[in-house]
Amino acid sequence: MATTSQEQSPVGFRANLAIKLGALSNAKYRRYWLGSLASVGAIQIVTMAQGWLIVDKLGGSTTDIGILGGATAIPTILVSLFGGVLADRVDRRMLIMAVSIASTALLMLLAVLDATGVVQIWHVVAIASAQGLVMGFDGPVRSSYFPLLIERKHMSSAVVLGTVMWQFSRLVTPIIGGILITFGGTQTVFFVGVLGWASMLVVMISLRVSSPPVEKSRNVLGDIVEGVKFILSRRDFVLLIGLTYSTHFFGMQYIQLMPFFAKRFEREADGFGIMLSTLGLGALAGTFTVERIRAHPRVGYFMLGGTITFTAAVVSFAFSPSFYIALGFLFVGGLANTIFFVMAMTALQLRVPEGMRGRVMGIYTITFSFIPLGGVMGGYVASVYDERVAVAVGSAILASIFVIVGITQPIVRNLNGSNLEDS
């Protein structure tokens, strides 16, 4: 088919390219995305290595893994509210730089302790707790900074790309981490994490996009209350954020317990990495699936059905008779869970007012802390029974929540992908 003169012109070519690339057509966002990929990879690979260090090298128990999860999650949850306020009050670019510097220093300390052979479980827990404190600022400021780099029409694209970044990282870093642990030890992973955060710092130094000035005389506590009141005034925000919290607390416990599943399947660090990467591959496939259904008028049903499918896949993984069958269920679970997450995040980002974005996203990003916090519950149940029962209990609770919401809350099941911006 012949192309039109407009398509052949430089202007037409650039316009078509921008449509295809979405947010990546913006050079500043593209640079920010690559820097974020490096730091997100650091988060993923370090989390994996911390769990393996405690279980394999230091002889820790399921209770120790639960304590690690709580030590990471609780500081993040407590700080995220203030992190959201801070993201609305100060230069977001400078705040991301401060987070990058602190994360680099903490990982360097852990790497040195591990490399010198003096590391103990309490060291890992203490540093994870300090890192959790820093992450309380990271989540809200990231979620409120990237919209400054793009046009509003690219918001959905940017959310999808952000998810791709996390899922690609989940696909690649566990394999790299497994290899590094096998041949260089966990300390090598921590040094790689240092490089990841240092890369993010370099990118942010090079960017010159700062958040707009705000009124600094406002009361911090009043800002937090205002953000909470805004969410509570919106049934859609309450439900979408609440369901996301539930998914990460009850449904993701198997991630914290993954080292024990690796041992159950008689695998070492390489098998541990393969399981996490398979989960990431499924999540990446789910991200591209969302691209095909995000404008569907019944996207709410896809979101609810995706999570229920996810819970069934996770339980099937936990009781799989073999390693390779377990990998199949991990792939399905990663794919299905991504559908709800991406669509919920897109709806929230499109509907939140700019002046409220930092506070609302600060409350929303607490959800990521519910993964290690759910590990506390999972670790306790696993210590009483085993890790399979812990995963089954959490998944059953999550499925029940989604079924009840799906039946009783039409505002969720009737979400229309063609007009997600509508409140």
C-alpha angles and dihedrals in degrees: 000000000000119000122233122246089249092055090048094050121091091243092050091046092052091048092051091046091051090052092051096044096039111186091002089069085076109084094209093050089046091054091046091049092053092048090048090050089058094050094042088051087053091052092050098045094044093049089053093048094048091056093046092047092055096043103038108024101030098033096237126172136228087267090057090052089051091051090050089053093049093046090054098042106042097058090046092052093048094048099040092077091055090040089059092050090048090051088057094047109039139043103289092205092058091046092054089050091052091050090050093051093049093047092049092052095047094050091047089055092050092046092052093047090050095044092051092050096237097107117126132185092259090055091056092046094047094049091045088052092052090047089051088055090054092046089058086073096036100062099050095042094048092049092050098040104057094062087065090064099053144051116257091246088065095053095103090046091051092050091051091047090050089053091046088054092054094042094046088050090050088051099049108028098059091056091047090044093050091051093046093049092048096050105022107021130240092294089069089057091052091052089052088052089056090056091050094055092042088056091054090051092053091050093050091049088055095049118085100191112115130180117261118266117267138193104279098187093077120114112257094218089047090054091053092049090048091053093048091047091051092054093045090051090059117067091194092056093046093051099042094046092042092051091048090052090050093049094054097042101044103021104043100052090107090069092061090045095046095107088061092050088052089054091046090056089047094246132138131211093304092057090046089054093047092054093051091045092051089053089050091049090054091048091050090051088049090055091056090045088057089055088063098046105030093099094046114124090227097048090130090067090050090053095051094042092048093058094046089051088049093056092050091050093049093052090047089051092051093054098036114140093219142027095247095049088050089055090056092054091046089056092050092046094050091050096047097046093052093063094067095040097053096043094047092049092048093051092049095048092050094048103042117095113242093239090055098040099100095049096043093046089045089059091042096050090057081084091080090060089058089072095068091032089056085052088067090061091041092049092052094049090045091052090054097041118355140284093271093059090046091056093045093052094050093046093049091053092049094049090051092052093051094046091052093047092046091054099041105032115063090175088073103037092045096053108141116214093204093065107024090146091066112101 
